[in-house]
């Protein structure tokens, strides 16, 4: 990115503060940012939980009629208001016409996934034929690895981050065991340097360059679940493929968060869940990508009747006519109720566009970072006040909307005090609290209020 873009959050804050003749930390800046936000109306498309409905709330500390500060879209996105409407449409159809629902309505049950897959193209940067909506993320990762991971005596390793999400770690371990391989020798883990939290790009590229000839598959996160680091996917893809490796990504924390161009980057395969930034509800319908260059060379290892071409699927002659590309990886018919909730959210993304959401996200998270550093930077340690450290990379091209925070006081106390005050975020071992202001439904005033609540929470936590 250009330096001027990198400076954007701080420059914008200072410009507005100058216009308002106040400091960038003033509440008026947050209110002006919300006024200027062209995406602000999308907040109305979602249900924002009220503080009074949250289990850990301390009603003596909050106004019970207020909305919570929901900064947990990186774990479970909020419910789009249209979800109930779409679910009711399909339940009504089922009640009224039974099996005829398979072929009628705007989401025929036989092709329900196919009716909404076009809404994913802009989000992941791929064509409809390269995308499939099915299963859950870890199931899809297993299915993809069964096809892309074909170890030989010389090329047998799988390369991943040392602290990848546990499910990815387990998937890779079990895939190696399936092939009868030694897990320790075949699972190549890249660790951050001593004393550092995130991986350096030059270290990743060095491992690929030095050991690439023995690596069969590189599997990285798009955005790391704990640190919030956004990896340079095109550079990893290019380096890996230059050494003859297949390169895939787990996009659980990247999809709907940052701009993706999977086709143009030449990524071999990818998979994602949809219940985080894509707001499809807990256990929502996941997705997968297989680049069109593999349409005739990579085939699914496991197939079912939805791997078969639709036009002859119901001949029932048990002669598989495999759908080429990503769609051939489907095994079963789509779960229509999960299609409904994903449909409701993807329509909002279509209206908002990833480009505009990313632009807002950079400013929203930049504003949060600015306030955190101003009020809780490490220089506060000299005043004996609690301080906050941001372990997520500072450069905007190296992160999405999530910031992971560590504290100079016990994390358990800070987290409990935030929960009592109606802040919805999460703590992750070993010592991070993850906060993710999500551009679709979070406001700049949410960030401002969060900082005030964090001040109060830290004061309480420090006295425990």
N, C-alpha and C positions, 0 to 999 in steps of 0.2 A: 504494500500500500504506500501511497505518497505520504511524505512527512506531514503535509497539511491535514490529511485525513486522520493521522495518528494524534494530532494535537486537537482534533475537533471537540471532544468533550470539555476540556479545560477552557478552550477558546470560547466555546458557546456559553459556558457558565459565566465567564468574565464579561462577555459582551452584554448578556442580559442583566447582570449585576450592575454594570456601568449605566445601562439605560434606566434602570430602576433606582440608581444611586444608593445601592446597598451592597452588602458583602455577598459573595456567591453562596454562603451558607444560610442566607435569609430565606424564610418561608416563601416570600414573594417570588423568588426565583423558581421554586418548585411549581407554584401556581401558574407562572408565566409559561414555563415549559409545557405544562399540561394544556394551556390555552393554544399553544402553537403546534401541539401534537395532532397531526392529521389522522392518526390511528386511534385516538382516544375513544371514539364511539364503539369500538369493538369490545370494550370492557362490558358494555350493556348486553352483549350476546352471551354472557356467562353468569352463572350463579356464584356470587362471592360469599363464602361462609361468614355468618355473623359470629362475633366473639362469644355470644351467650350459648351458642351451640357446640362449642369446642370443649371436649372432656377435661383438659388440664386447666381451664380458665379459673382465675381468682376474680370473682365478680366485684370484690372491693377495690380492684385496681383498674377496672375498665368501665366504659359506658356500654352496657349490654346490647344496645341497639346498633352499635357501630359495626362496620365490616372488619373482619380480621385483616392483618397484613399477611397475605398469602404469598410466600416466597419459596414454595415447594413444587413449582411446576416441573422442576428437574426430576421429581420422583413420581408425582401424580398430578396431571393437569386438571384444571377445574372443568366442571360440567357445562358444555354448551346448552343453552336453553332449548334448542331445537331437538335435542336427543330424545326427549320424551315424546315429542310430536312424531318423529320418525319411527320410534319403537311402537307407538300406538297404531301407526298406519299398518305395520306388518302384523301386529297382533290382531287388528281388526280384520285384515285380509284373511288371516288364518282362521279366525272365528267364522267368517262369512262364507268362505269358499274352499277351505281345506286345501287339498292337493293342487287345485287350479292355480294357487299362488305361485307355484314353481315357474309359471310361464307368463304371468300377468303383473301389471303395475310398473312403477318406475324402478323398482328393485326386484325383478323376477328372481326367485330363490336359486334357480340353477346358475344364473350368471350374476348374482348379487355383487360379488367381488369385482367382476369385470366392469360393472356399471360405474364404479367409483375410482377405478385405477387411474383414469385420466387426470384426476385431481391431485395425484402424487407426482406428476411429471416435473412440475416446476419446483417442487420441494426437494427432490433428490437429483434433479438435472439428468433425466433419462427419458427414453421413449417408453410408451405404454408396453411395447413388446419386451422390454428389458425388466419390467417391474411385475412382481406378483404379490398379492396380499393373501397371507395364509398363516395359520398356526400361531406359535409364540416365538420369540426371538431365539431362544436356545435350541428349540426344535429345528428352526430354519438353519441355524449355524451348523448343526449336526448334518442336516441334509446336504448343505453346500459342501462341507468338508468331505463327505463321503465321495463327492464327485471331483473336487479339486485337489484333495490330498491323496496322492498316489506315490508313496515313498519308494525309493530305490536304495540299493546299498550305499550309493554315493550321495544321493540327495534325499534326506529323510527328516530334516529338522523343521519345526514350526517356530517362527520368531514372534514374540509378543512382549508387551511391557511386563516388568516384574510384578507390578501390583495391578494387573488387569482385574476387571470385575470377576468375583469368584466364579460365577456361572461360566464365563469364557474359559477360565482356568480349568474347571472341571470338564468342560466339553473337550478341550484339547488333550487333557490327560487321558480321557476315556477313548478318544480317537487313536491316540498313540498305542494304548493298551490293546485296542481292537486289532491293530496291525502287529501285535506281539513285540513292540519296541520298548526299549528302556526309556522310561519317562525322563529321568535326569539327563541322559545324554541327548535326547531328541527334542526336549522343550528348551529352546534358547531364550532366556529371560534377559531383558535389558533393564538395568537398574540406573537410577539417577546417580550422579557423582556424590561422593561422600559429603555430607552436610547440605545437600541440595534436595529439594522436594520434587522438581520436575525434570523431565528428560531434555537434554540438549539435542537439537537436530543434528549437529555434526557427529555426535556419538552414535545416533541411530544409523546415519549414513555410513559411518566407519565400519560398524558391525556388518551391515549389508555388503559393503565392498569387500571386506576381509573374509567373510564366511558365507557369502551368497551362494557359492557353488554347492554347499551342503544343505542349503535351505530350500525346502519344497514350497512352503507357504509362509507368507508374512501376514499375520492377523493382528491389526492394531485397533484400538478405539479411535473413533473420529474425535471425540472429546472425552477426556478421562473422567470417570465418574467421581473420583475423590478430589483431585487437584483442580479440575475444570480446565486443564490444558487442552487446547485445540491443536491437534497435530497437523503438520503440513502434508496432507494426503496426496496431492499431486506429486510432490517431491519423493515421498516414500514409494509411491507407485512406480514412478519412472526409474528410481534406483533399483528397486526390487526386480522389475521386469528386465532391466538391462543385464541382470545376473541370472536370468532364466527362472525366477520365482513367480508363482502366482501371488497376487496381492489382494487381500480382502479387508473389509472394515466392519466393525461392530459400531453402528451409528446410533445406538440407543440414546446417547446424550447430545448427538449432533443434529439429528433429523428434526426439523421444525425450529431449530435454534440458530444454526449458521447456514450460509449458502453452500449448497453442494452441487457439483457438476460431474457426477459419476461417469457419465458417458464420455465427456470431453477429456476428463482426466485419464481415461483408459483403465479405470479400476476393474479388476476381474470379477469380483463378487462383493456383495455387501448384504447386511441384514439389519433390521431395526425393530424395536417395539413401538407401540403407538400410544401408550398411556401416559407418557411424560409430556413433552412439548406438543404432541399431537392430540392430547385431550380426549382419548377414546374410551376412558374408563378402565378400572383395574382389570388386568388380564386381557386388554383389548387386542384386536386382530393385528398381527405383526406383518412385516413386509420383507421382501428380499429383492435383490438386483443381480442379474447375470448379464454381463456385457454382450452385446449382439455379435461381437467377433467370435464368441464361443458357440454360436447357435447350432453349428453342425459338428462341433468337436467335443463339447462337454455335455454329457447326458446324465439325467438323474440316476442314482444307484438304486433308489427305491421308487416304485411307481404305484399308482392306484388308478381308479377309473377316471378321476379328473385330470390325469396326465394325458388322457386320450382326447383326440380332436372331437369337438362338440358335435360336428355334423354326422359323425358315425358312432358316437359314444353309446347311444341307446339301441344300437343293433344287437348288442350283447353277444357278439360272436367270439369273444375272447381273443381277438387278433388286435393287439395294441397298435394304434396309429398315434404315435407319440407327438404331442405338440412340441415343435422346436423351441428352444430357448427357455426363458424363465418359467413360462406357464406349464411346461412339462413337469416341473418340480412339484406341482400341486398333486396331492394324493386324494383328498376328500372334498366333498361339497362345502361351500362356504357357510359359516354360521351367520345366518342373516341378522340376528339381533346384534351381533358384534359389528356387522357391516353398517348397521343403522347409526350407531354412536360415532363410528369413525367418519361416516358420510357427513354428519352434522358439523364436525370440526373441520374437515377438509374443505368444505364449502366456504368457511370463514377464511382459511388460508388463501383460497383462490381470490377472494376479494381483497385481502390485505396485501398479498404478494410477499415472498421471502425477501426480496431486495429492500422493500420499505420496512419490514419487520427487523431486518438486520441493522438497518440504519438507526432505527429507534433504539434497538438493543444496545448498540455501542454507546449511545448517549446516556441511556438509562443506567447501565452498569458503570459507565464512566462517572456519572453523578454520584452513585453510591460509593465508588472508590474515593472520589474527591472528599466526600463528607467523612468517610471512615478515617482517611489519613489526617484530615484537619482536626478531628476531635479525639482520635484514639491512636495516632501514630506512635512509633516507638520513642519519639522524643518525649512523650508523656511519662515515660518510665522515670525520668529525672524528677518529676513532680510527685512521684510515688502513686500516681493514678494508674488504674488498670489500662493496659494497652492491647491493641489488636494487631495481629500480623496477617497480611493477605498472602497466601501461598500460591494463589492462581497467578499465572504470568501477567505482568503489567502491560505488555504490548497487546493492543486490541486484536491484532491478527493472530495472536496465540491463545485466544480464549473466546468462549461464547458469552452467555449472560450470567453464568454462575461465578460467584466468588466463594472460595473456601477460606474460612477465617480460623486462626488459632488465637489463644488468649493467654494473658499473663496470670489469670486466675483460673481455678478449676472449671473445665468445660461443662461438667455436669451441672454445676450451680448456675452458670450463665444460661445454659439451655433451658433449665427449669424456670428461671425467672422470665425468659422470653416467652415461653409457653403460657405462663400465668397471665401475661399481658396481651395475649391474642396474636402473637407472632407465630406463623406456621413456617418452620424451616426444619432442618434435621441435623442430628449430630452423627458423625461417622467416625469409627475407629481409624487411627488411634486417637486423634485429638482435634478433629475439625468440625466446625459448624458450617454447613453449606447454605448459602442464601442465593436465590435465583430470581431476580426481578424479571418477569416474563413480559415481553412487549405487547402481547395480544390483550392482556387484561390487567397488568400492573401499571400504576401511574407514577409520575415523578413525586407526587405528594405522598404516595405509599412509602417511597424511599425516605423522604423527609421525616415522616412519622416513625419509620423503623429506627432511624438514628436516635430520635428522642427516647423511644422505648428501650433501645440498647443502652443508652446512658443510664436510665433508671435500673435496668437489669444488672448492669455492671456494678453500680453502686451497692445494690442489694447483695450481689454475689460476693463482692469484696469484703463484706462485713460478716460473712458466714464462717 
